[in-house]
């Protein structure tokens, strides 16, 4: 029988793209990586990591990031001022999401 996760993936792709385009896309991916399936797994993991970073989603904890604020001192002439910094972090594990803001 089918692997349920793969079946669900195919079902989701065809429901989003339509059967013809979805199956076409899946067959293109199959043909491209059939000689080196390990490369597909590596690239898939990179896409997942990048997308989770972009969407601020921690897939390990299955939680979206939340804003975490703290104050950092900054020298401003002869005085010190405090800048409020907001970082998006996973509420469970504390992973910080940069989302392109280095």
C-alpha distance (Angstrom), angle and dihedral (degrees) to the residues before:
residue distance angle dihedral
X1 . . .
X2 3.82 . .
X3 3.76 127.4 .
X4 3.82 100.3 -111.9
X5 3.82 95.2 -139.8
X6 3.79 92.9 51.7
X7 3.79 91.2 45.4
X8 3.81 90.2 51.2
X9 3.81 90.7 49.1
X10 3.81 91.7 51.7
X11 3.81 90.4 44.9
X12 3.82 91.5 51.5
X13 3.80 94.3 46.5
X14 3.80 93.3 48.8
X15 3.79 92.6 45.9
X16 3.81 90.7 53.0
X17 3.81 98.9 39.9
X18 3.79 100.6 26.6
X19 3.78 123.6 -106.3
X20 3.82 97.1 -82.8
X21 3.82 97.0 46.8
X22 3.79 94.0 36.8
X23 3.79 94.5 51.6
X24 3.82 89.3 43.1
X25 3.80 90.7 54.0
X26 3.79 92.6 47.2
X27 3.82 91.7 49.0
X28 3.82 90.4 50.0
X29 3.80 90.0 52.9
X30 3.81 90.6 45.6
X31 3.81 92.8 50.8
X32 3.80 92.8 45.7
X33 3.80 95.8 51.5
X34 3.82 104.8 27.3
X35 3.81 91.7 101.1
X36 3.83 92.4 48.6
X37 3.82 110.8 24.5
X38 3.81 91.0 165.1
X39 3.81 88.8 65.5
X40 3.82 89.1 54.6
X41 3.81 91.2 53.5
X42 3.81 91.8 49.1
X43 3.81 93.1 48.6
X44 3.81 92.1 44.2
X45 3.81 90.1 54.5
X46 3.82 90.8 50.6
X47 3.81 91.0 51.4
X48 3.82 91.0 48.4
X49 3.80 91.4 49.7
X50 3.81 92.9 47.5
X51 3.80 93.6 46.2
X52 3.80 92.9 48.4
X53 3.80 89.6 50.1
X54 3.81 90.8 49.2
X55 3.82 92.9 46.7
X56 3.83 92.1 40.9
X57 3.80 92.0 -124.4
X58 3.81 123.9 146.4
X59 3.80 104.5 -147.8
X60 3.80 92.1 -172.1
X61 3.81 92.1 60.6
X62 3.82 95.4 25.7
X63 3.81 90.0 -130.2
X64 3.78 135.1 123.2
X65 3.78 117.5 -122.9
X66 3.78 120.1 -100.6
X67 3.80 128.9 -154.9
X68 3.78 114.8 -93.2
X69 3.79 116.4 -168.8
X70 3.77 129.8 -160.7
X71 3.79 136.2 158.6
X72 3.79 124.5 -114.9
X73 3.80 124.3 -166.1
X74 3.80 117.7 -118.4
X75 3.78 127.3 -172.0
X76 3.78 110.5 -121.6
X77 3.75 107.9 178.8
X78 3.81 108.4 -65.9
X79 3.79 93.5 -14.8
X80 3.76 136.5 66.6
X81 3.76 119.4 -128.0
X82 3.78 126.8 -171.2
X83 3.76 120.3 -127.5
X84 3.79 118.0 -156.1
X85 3.78 109.4 -129.8
X86 3.78 121.3 -162.3
X87 3.80 118.9 -160.1
X88 3.77 126.7 179.1
X89 3.79 107.9 -127.0
X90 3.78 137.6 170.0
X91 3.81 107.3 -102.7
X92 3.82 91.8 -140.9
X93 3.81 108.2 41.0
X94 3.82 100.6 16.1
X95 3.84 95.9 -124.0
X96 3.81 108.3 165.9
X97 3.79 119.2 -136.0
X98 3.80 116.3 -148.4
X99 3.81 96.1 -174.1
X100 3.78 90.1 -165.2
X101 3.81 94.1 -47.0
X102 3.78 105.0 118.1
